[in-house]
Amino acid sequence: MKNVIEVKHLTKSYKQNKAVDDLSLTVKEGEILGLLGPNGSGKTTTMNCILALLKFDDGKISIFGKEMAPDSYDIKAKIGVVFQEVAVFDELTVYGNIDYFCGLYIEDKATRAQYVEDALKLVGLEENKNQYPKQLSGGLLRRLNIACGIAHKPKLIFLDEPTVAVDPQSRNNILEGIKKLRDDGATIVYTTHYMEEVEILCDRVIILDHGKIIAEGTNDELKALAKIEEKVTIEVAELSPKQLSGFENIKNVDTVSYEDGILKVVFGKGKNNLAEMIDYLKANRIQYSRIFAERPTLNDVFLELTGKELRD
């Protein structure tokens, strides 16, 4: 697969703070790339530099094999951008909004009409096309925002937190629509704080922090970086202090916590950990109602790499 985006040695500073620090990355044709990072990691600055919305200090950015610049209108016509903040016109209907944004790129009326209908169908707004934005729920408004950004059938799409603060039904609709865009040939750069979405959607993931790439790979490759092997959760109605401390002595146990009847045991390494846990419960006659184990998630890896402290 050829590279749709090539970023080489990108650097962007705000006074003494390097928001992006000698960053290089590629986005391949037809993939969904997850661009992740905590607040202040450099995600938004990187995206704005790629889109030529920000001047940068050093580096080179190419899209579709051409150097990207503020006046690269031929390149921008092939790009769709959906920012986190909803940006539609209140005085236009759903159809009118999509038609307006599509019309910025598609002049032929017949073609544009078909594109608008395709966008309505993609986000499931056919029955709402004559409504105004103020009549829409938050989830429908998000779907309208996406439709406005992709109606002209761009080859490269940037989606910045497209599912924030929406209900599960709308989120599912949006995620299915994104898969459809990829299946139809679009290349997508996707940012989100919902790690489960990344695991569902993204072919490859880049994690940024302090303006640098700290990890890159597929979901499975990133999960392999986790320092933990397995997490076991057990519903236990009652545990004595002695019983609780005994869990810490089980082979390969890394951490143990117990709160509101839920015991969580994290294993740092090893195999057959769940079997050993069950043997310990039986040997000590500890009554439990439910037990399950899970492998490290992308969220576990993300927190290990970027830390657990709160970011502004």
C-alpha positions as CSV (number, residue, x, y, z in Angstrom):
1,M,0.0,0.0,0.0
2,K,1.3,3.5,-0.8
3,N,1.4,6.3,1.7
4,V,-1.4,8.8,1.5
5,I,0.3,11.0,4.2
6,E,4.0,11.4,4.9
7,V,5.1,13.5,7.8
8,K,8.9,14.0,8.2
9,H,10.6,15.6,11.2
10,L,7.6,17.8,12.0
11,T,8.3,20.4,14.8
12,K,5.9,23.0,16.1
13,S,6.6,25.2,19.2
14,Y,4.6,27.7,21.2
15,K,7.2,29.9,22.7
16,Q,9.4,27.5,24.8
17,N,7.0,24.6,24.6
18,K,7.4,22.0,21.8
19,A,3.9,20.8,21.0
20,V,5.3,18.6,18.3
21,D,8.9,17.4,18.6
22,D,10.6,16.0,15.5
23,L,7.7,13.8,14.6
24,S,7.6,11.5,11.6
25,L,4.7,9.3,10.6
26,T,2.9,7.8,7.6
27,V,-0.7,6.9,6.9
28,K,-1.2,4.2,4.3
29,E,-3.9,4.1,1.6
30,G,-7.1,2.4,2.7
31,E,-6.3,2.1,6.4
32,I,-7.9,3.6,9.5
33,L,-5.1,5.0,11.6
34,G,-5.9,5.7,15.3
35,L,-4.0,8.8,16.5
36,L,-4.1,8.7,20.3
37,G,-2.7,10.6,23.2
38,P,-3.7,12.3,26.5
39,N,-4.7,16.0,26.5
40,G,-1.7,18.1,25.5
41,S,0.1,15.3,23.8
42,G,0.2,17.1,20.4
43,K,-2.6,15.3,18.5
44,T,-4.6,18.4,17.6
45,T,-1.5,20.4,16.7
46,T,-0.2,17.5,14.5
47,M,-3.5,17.3,12.7
48,N,-3.7,21.0,12.1
49,C,-0.2,21.1,10.7
50,I,-1.0,18.2,8.4
51,L,-4.1,20.1,7.2
52,A,-2.0,23.3,6.7
53,L,-4.1,25.1,9.3
54,L,-1.0,25.9,11.3
55,K,2.4,27.1,10.4
56,F,5.1,24.8,11.7
57,D,8.8,25.4,12.6
58,D,10.4,22.6,10.7
59,G,9.6,19.4,8.8
60,K,7.9,18.4,5.6
61,I,4.3,17.2,5.0
62,S,3.1,15.4,1.8
63,I,-0.4,14.3,1.0
64,F,-1.2,12.2,-2.1
65,G,2.5,12.5,-3.0
66,K,2.4,16.3,-3.1
67,E,3.8,18.8,-0.6
68,M,0.9,20.2,1.5
69,A,0.6,24.0,1.8
70,P,-2.2,26.5,2.8
71,D,-3.0,27.0,-0.9
72,S,-3.0,23.4,-1.9
73,Y,-6.6,23.5,-3.0
74,D,-6.4,20.5,-5.3
75,I,-5.3,18.4,-2.3
76,K,-7.8,19.9,0.1
77,A,-10.6,19.0,-2.3
78,K,-9.9,15.4,-1.7
79,I,-9.9,15.7,2.1
80,G,-12.9,15.6,4.5
81,V,-12.6,16.9,8.1
82,V,-15.0,16.4,10.9
83,F,-13.9,18.3,14.0
84,Q,-15.1,17.6,17.5
85,E,-17.2,20.8,17.7
86,V,-20.3,20.6,15.6
87,A,-20.3,23.2,12.9
88,V,-23.5,23.4,10.9
89,F,-25.9,26.2,9.9
90,D,-29.0,26.6,12.2
91,E,-31.0,28.3,9.4
92,L,-30.5,25.4,7.0
93,T,-32.2,22.0,7.1
94,V,-30.3,18.8,7.4
95,Y,-30.5,18.4,3.6
96,G,-29.6,22.0,3.1
97,N,-26.5,21.8,5.3
98,I,-25.1,18.7,3.6
99,D,-25.9,20.2,0.2
100,Y,-24.1,23.4,1.1
101,F,-20.9,21.7,2.3
102,C,-20.9,19.3,-0.6
103,G,-21.4,22.2,-3.0
104,L,-18.0,23.7,-1.9
105,Y,-16.4,20.9,-3.9
106,I,-19.1,19.5,-6.3
107,E,-20.5,21.9,-8.8
108,D,-22.7,19.6,-10.9
109,K,-26.2,19.7,-9.4
110,A,-27.2,16.2,-10.4
111,T,-24.0,14.7,-9.0
112,R,-24.3,16.8,-5.8
113,A,-27.9,15.7,-5.3
114,Q,-26.8,12.0,-5.5
115,Y,-23.9,12.6,-3.1
116,V,-26.2,14.3,-0.6
117,E,-28.5,11.3,-0.7
118,D,-25.6,9.0,-0.2
119,A,-24.4,10.9,2.8
120,L,-27.9,11.0,4.3
121,K,-28.1,7.2,3.9
122,L,-24.6,6.6,5.3
123,V,-25.4,8.4,8.6
124,G,-29.1,7.3,8.7
125,L,-30.7,10.7,8.4
126,E,-33.0,10.1,5.5
127,E,-36.1,10.6,7.6
128,N,-34.7,13.8,9.2
129,K,-33.6,15.6,6.0
130,N,-36.2,18.3,6.3
131,Q,-35.6,19.0,10.0
132,Y,-33.4,21.9,11.3
133,P,-30.4,21.3,13.5
134,K,-32.2,22.6,16.6
135,Q,-34.8,19.9,16.2
136,L,-32.1,17.1,16.3
137,S,-30.9,15.2,19.3
138,G,-27.2,15.3,20.2
139,G,-26.6,12.0,18.4
140,L,-28.4,13.0,15.3
141,L,-26.5,16.3,15.3
142,R,-23.2,14.5,15.4
143,R,-24.3,12.3,12.5
144,L,-25.2,15.5,10.5
145,N,-21.8,16.9,11.3
146,I,-20.1,13.8,9.9
147,A,-22.3,13.9,6.8
148,C,-21.3,17.5,6.1
149,G,-17.7,16.6,6.2
150,I,-17.8,13.5,4.0
151,A,-20.6,14.3,1.5
152,H,-18.1,15.2,-1.3
153,K,-16.7,11.6,-1.1
154,P,-13.1,12.6,0.0
155,K,-10.3,10.1,-0.4
156,L,-8.8,11.2,3.0
157,I,-10.9,11.8,6.1
158,F,-10.0,13.2,9.5
159,L,-12.4,12.4,12.3
160,D,-11.8,14.1,15.6
161,E,-13.8,12.6,18.5
162,P,-16.8,12.0,16.3
163,T,-18.7,10.0,19.0
164,V,-18.2,12.2,22.0
165,A,-21.3,12.5,24.2
166,V,-23.6,10.4,22.1
167,D,-26.0,7.6,23.0
168,P,-25.0,3.9,22.3
169,Q,-27.3,3.7,19.3
170,S,-25.8,6.8,17.6
171,R,-22.3,5.6,18.4
172,N,-23.0,2.2,16.8
173,N,-24.4,4.0,13.7
174,I,-21.4,6.3,13.4
175,L,-18.9,3.4,13.8
176,E,-20.7,1.3,11.2
177,G,-20.6,4.4,8.9
178,I,-16.9,4.8,9.4
179,K,-16.3,1.2,8.4
180,K,-18.4,1.7,5.3
181,L,-16.3,4.7,4.3
182,R,-13.1,2.6,4.7
183,D,-14.6,-0.2,2.7
184,D,-15.5,2.3,0.0
185,G,-11.9,3.2,-0.4
186,A,-11.3,6.2,2.0
187,T,-8.2,6.5,4.2
188,I,-9.1,7.7,7.7
189,V,-7.2,9.4,10.6
190,Y,-9.2,8.8,13.7
191,T,-8.8,10.4,17.2
192,T,-10.8,9.4,20.2
193,H,-10.5,8.8,24.0
194,Y,-12.6,5.7,23.7
195,M,-10.2,2.8,23.5
196,E,-12.8,0.3,22.7
197,E,-13.6,2.2,19.5
198,V,-9.9,2.0,18.5
199,E,-9.9,-1.8,19.0
200,I,-13.1,-2.1,16.8
201,L,-12.0,0.3,14.0
202,C,-8.4,0.9,13.7
203,D,-5.9,-1.1,11.5
204,R,-3.0,0.7,13.1
205,V,-2.4,2.9,16.1
206,I,0.0,5.7,17.0
207,I,0.2,6.9,20.6
208,L,1.6,10.4,21.1
209,D,2.8,12.1,24.3
210,H,4.7,15.3,24.7
211,G,4.8,15.8,21.0
212,K,6.5,12.5,20.3
213,I,5.5,9.0,19.1
214,I,5.9,6.7,22.1
215,A,4.3,3.6,20.6
216,E,3.1,2.4,17.1
217,G,1.6,-0.8,15.7
218,T,-1.5,-2.9,15.4
219,N,-3.8,-3.4,18.4
220,D,-2.2,-6.8,19.1
221,E,1.3,-5.4,18.8
222,L,0.5,-2.6,21.3
223,K,-1.2,-5.0,23.7
224,A,2.0,-7.1,23.7
225,L,3.8,-4.1,25.3
226,A,1.6,-4.4,28.4
227,K,3.5,-5.3,31.6
228,I,0.6,-7.3,32.9
229,E,-0.3,-10.8,31.7
230,E,-3.9,-11.2,32.9
231,K,-6.6,-9.5,35.1
232,V,-8.9,-11.7,37.2
233,T,-12.1,-10.3,38.7
234,I,-14.0,-12.2,41.3
235,E,-17.3,-11.4,43.1
236,V,-16.7,-12.2,46.8
237,A,-19.2,-11.2,49.4
238,E,-16.8,-11.3,52.3
239,L,-13.0,-11.5,52.8
240,S,-11.1,-11.3,56.0
241,P,-7.8,-9.3,56.1
242,K,-5.9,-12.5,56.3
243,Q,-7.6,-14.0,53.3
244,L,-7.0,-10.8,51.3
245,S,-3.3,-10.7,52.1
246,G,-3.0,-14.3,51.1
247,F,-3.8,-13.4,47.5
248,E,-0.7,-11.4,47.3
249,N,1.4,-14.5,47.9
250,I,0.0,-16.4,44.9
251,K,2.6,-16.9,42.2
252,N,2.9,-14.1,39.6
253,V,0.5,-11.8,41.4
254,D,1.3,-8.1,40.8
255,T,-1.5,-6.2,42.5
256,V,-4.6,-7.0,44.6
257,S,-7.6,-4.8,45.3
258,Y,-10.9,-5.4,47.0
259,E,-13.9,-3.0,47.1
260,D,-17.6,-3.4,47.3
261,G,-17.5,-7.1,47.1
262,I,-15.3,-7.1,44.0
263,L,-11.8,-8.6,44.2
264,K,-9.4,-7.7,41.4
265,V,-6.1,-9.6,41.0
266,V,-3.6,-8.6,38.3
267,F,-0.9,-11.1,37.2
268,G,2.4,-9.7,35.9
269,K,3.3,-12.9,34.0
270,G,2.8,-16.6,33.8
271,K,0.2,-19.1,32.5
272,N,-2.7,-20.9,34.1
273,N,-3.1,-18.1,36.5
274,L,-6.9,-18.5,36.6
275,A,-6.6,-22.2,37.5
276,E,-4.2,-21.4,40.4
277,M,-6.6,-18.7,41.6
278,I,-9.6,-21.1,41.7
279,D,-7.4,-23.7,43.6
280,Y,-6.6,-21.0,46.2
281,L,-10.3,-20.1,46.6
282,K,-11.2,-23.7,47.1
283,A,-8.4,-24.4,49.5
284,N,-9.3,-21.5,51.7
285,R,-13.1,-22.1,51.4
286,I,-13.7,-18.7,50.0
287,Q,-17.2,-18.4,48.6
288,Y,-17.6,-16.5,45.3
289,S,-20.4,-16.0,42.9
290,R,-18.7,-15.1,39.7
291,I,-15.1,-15.1,38.3
292,F,-13.7,-14.1,35.0
293,A,-10.3,-13.3,33.4
294,E,-9.3,-10.9,30.7
295,R,-6.2,-10.1,28.8
296,P,-4.6,-6.6,28.8
297,T,-6.7,-4.1,26.9
298,L,-5.5,-1.2,24.8
299,N,-6.6,1.1,27.6
300,D,-4.2,-0.7,30.0
301,V,-1.3,-0.2,27.6
302,F,-2.3,3.5,27.0
303,L,-2.2,4.2,30.8
304,E,1.0,2.3,31.3
305,L,2.7,4.4,28.5
306,T,1.2,7.8,29.3
307,G,0.7,7.6,33.0
308,K,-2.4,7.8,35.2
309,E,-2.2,11.4,36.3
310,L,-4.9,13.8,35.2
311,R,-4.1,16.1,32.3
312,D,-5.6,19.5,31.7
